[in-house]
Amino acid sequence: MTRTKIAMEFHNNYEDSRRAAAYDELDLGGTYDLVFRNLPELFKKQVKGNRAVDFGCGTGRSTRFLQRLGFSTIGLDISNEMVNIARQRDPAGIYQVIEDGNFSDLPQHGFDLVQSAFTFDNIPGFDRKVRLFLGLGNLLETGGFIANIVSTPEMYTHEWVTFSTRDYPENRRARCNDVVRIITTDYSDARPVEDIFWPHEDYLRVYQESNLEVVQVLRPLAVDNETAWKSETTVAPWAIYLLKRGNRNRK
């Protein structure tokens, strides 16, 4: 698949008070559980320190998850609505609103882990992704990692405990950087979310251009009889990329 350089205006689905409030209703269960139950062991094995950034923290549930694992965590998001809710939920936590891609207020090489949970599902453009990953990579201490958690292409063509795509058959024709639509069934906002379709091969190109090396890729599946799963036992909805900085032009 060729590199996509289509210029798209960035639109944050969650810069919307109604959507932000609905998003705050979610917990880490359902289809999301396939990610969050795998992260503790992954971080325990790979991450040596406890300083973390949660990029795209939303209303703070992923930041609070890292805090429960013992990480001293800063939550970052471009949505004022989301960060305001995060601060209300966790007054003792640290949450910052940032401009798109502006990490200048954070210490360079000051963190052992950067977590990005589903954030890049909503970010279009090869060059924009590369710019963000370059900035995030510069936040890493030597030996630090980025955990980039994203939807697989199959997420947008199957039915899930927490999501539905049946109303959007056009998703099956999506190519890299196309808009795809999905409905979250576990909260009160029935409007579809518009995500950006980005296959594995194209993420690998982004990482290479961003001077990041792939350490590990996880595509967790559910186990039968755990719950009333739909596609989760046979198709992976998520990909977890564990990344480290490469050796090219290190600063």
Protein Blocks (a to p, Z undefined) as FASTA:
>chain_A
ZZdfbdcddddfklcfklmmmmmmpccehjllmmmmmmmmmmmmmmmblcdcdehklnol
mmmmmmmnopacddddfbfklmmmmmmmmmmbccddddehiaklpcehiafbdcdehklm
mcgcjklmmmmmmmmmmmpcghiacddddddfklmmcccfkbccklmmmlmmpcehiacd
dddfkbcblbdcddddddfklmmmmmmmnopacfbdcdddddehkbccfklmmpcfbdcd
dddddfehpZZ
